[in-house]
Amino acid sequence: MTTATMEFDPYSDEFFNDPSEIYRWLRDESPVYKSERYGFWALSRFADVAEASRDWQRLSSRWGHGASTISNPEPPGLPEGFILNIDPPEHERLRKLVSRAFTPHAAAGYERVIREVVGQCADALEGRDEFDWVDDFVALFPVEVIAGILGVPPEQRQQIRLWTDELLSIDPEDPGDRDIMTLVASLYTCFLDLAKERRADPRDDMISYLVLAEVEADGDGEGRRKLSDDEVAGFALLLGAAGSETVVKLLGNLAVLLDRHRDQWNLLLDDRSLLSGAIEEANRYYPPSQYQGRHTLAPVTYQGIEIPAGEGILLLTGAATHDEREFDDPDAFRIQRHIPVQLSFGHGIHFCIGAHLARLESRIAMETLIERWPNFTVDTDNLARVHMSNVAGYSNVPIHTSPPGSRAG
């Protein structure tokens, strides 16, 4: 690619397969980029993405986060309670309801359940010389954990994951051919039915807590109200969808990165205390959420360029986390790297509410890889990436579990 022909296209094969070169060009040559094809702007430098992530007063989340909605004149109609697309002050009132359930202390309380679910998934693979790290293992357990916390019956939990995959998947040949509300319908109806059931018969789960909880009626502290069934369903939909996707992509990326950098894998085999650093570095190196969308409520200026009100902006986390202005040798994968600010779990008011849970799930999964399959290697010829809205990672990571020289055939 030459400078004259460079274009950032979030629907292209180049973006899904490896956007590193276009990201580098954006940071160096066009840090405030305007897409003539799609009408959005894009920020790619770390400082700008971090600043924009904190600026909720002028950059609204109500238009969603995809390139197809953020530049529209009116925000799309998404379910009530979907806090990822809600601005303050309502955002704070709703977020407070569940924030205590996802603190580090609270997340640690789920460790026994996570270990049990991960162990069951690993036991099913016992004795196999090869399997798919994503499809056969890491795609299965995160949804069991978050859906269990919410109160989804066991027989419905994997369906939540399959519906979420369908919701996020796009056709690169025709990215505009997606009816978001139709895709949301199955997930939303599932949680709406559960909200109605729990209102009539509360149990010890998150959805029951939400239907019984009260929030400030108008933000002045004078009145209280209960959440509607629609708000509970929207809230649960977000938690269920995010909780079943991000960890899967993070762990798929991490296995591939460790296979490519065997020296870093050997460090982990020798010292498990480095696991947390490995998870953070994989999250920086290839964030599962490559970008977040915003819509300007007022003019904003970055790098001396003014973006008018009423415009859509993509905050390119995947580009910002490789910014050499922030990181020393950013294209090197180093599990002992110090990361002062981790943008990849979100930044500002929309910091991922389940980040502590995601880190715990990732650590337990990687401990399992170390204990059960320390000699794993990735079948790189058969890797497959997802084609999803702003979610990046692998749909398939086939691995061999024994050393290359010991395989039959």
Secondary structure as UniProt FT lines:
FT   HELIX           3..5
FT   TURN            10..11
FT   HELIX           13..17
FT   HELIX           20..29
FT   STRAND          32..34
FT   TURN            36..38
FT   STRAND          41..43
FT   HELIX           46..54
FT   TURN            56..58
FT   STRAND          59..60
FT   TURN            62..63
FT   TURN            67..71
FT   TURN            80..81
FT   HELIX           83..85
FT   TURN            88..89
FT   HELIX           90..99
FT   HELIX           100..102
FT   HELIX           104..108
FT   TURN            109..110
FT   HELIX           111..123
FT   TURN            124..127
FT   STRAND          130..132
FT   HELIX           133..138
FT   TURN            139..140
FT   HELIX           141..150
FT   HELIX           154..168
FT   TURN            172..173
FT   TURN            175..176
FT   HELIX           180..200
FT   HELIX           206..212
FT   STRAND          214..216
FT   STRAND          224..226
FT   HELIX           229..260
FT   HELIX           262..270
FT   HELIX           272..274
FT   HELIX           275..285
FT   STRAND          292..296
FT   STRAND          300..302
FT   TURN            303..304
FT   STRAND          305..307
FT   TURN            309..310
FT   STRAND          312..315
FT   HELIX           317..320
FT   TURN            321..322
FT   TURN            324..326
FT   TURN            330..331
FT   TURN            335..336
FT   HELIX           343..345
FT   HELIX           348..350
FT   TURN            353..354
FT   HELIX           355..372
FT   TURN            374..375
FT   STRAND          377..378
FT   HELIX           380..382
FT   STRAND          384..385
FT   STRAND          394..396
FT   STRAND          398..400
FT   HELIX           404..406
//
